[in-house]
Amino acid sequence: MEAAIPSALSSGSFFFADIQNNQVDAAGRSVLQLIALQGEGAVISKSTVLACPDVVENTISLLLQRELIEEVDDGYRYQVELIRRWFAENVY
């Protein structure tokens, strides 16, 4: 399974780039990268996420609606590990 990840990231690059460039704004990208860089399965507290520059409740709502992140206890984490890996490797 782990061996297939680089290929999946490469072949899905248009999908991941579309998320980054067209589906979320700069604040959303900041949140996605913050969570991504914490590692697999990491949950980031709501207060930490809302402390990011320009992040408002609407930013979080959009990421939840697009099913990029999910609410866990008092925080957020990636819903799909492959998307998290792409954002962790493509930090801007």
ABEGO torsion letter per residue (X at the ends): XAAAAAAAAAAAAAAAAAAAAAABBAAAAAAAAAAAAAEBGBBBBAAAAAABBGBBAAAAAAAAAAGABBBBEABBBBABAAAAAAAAABBX
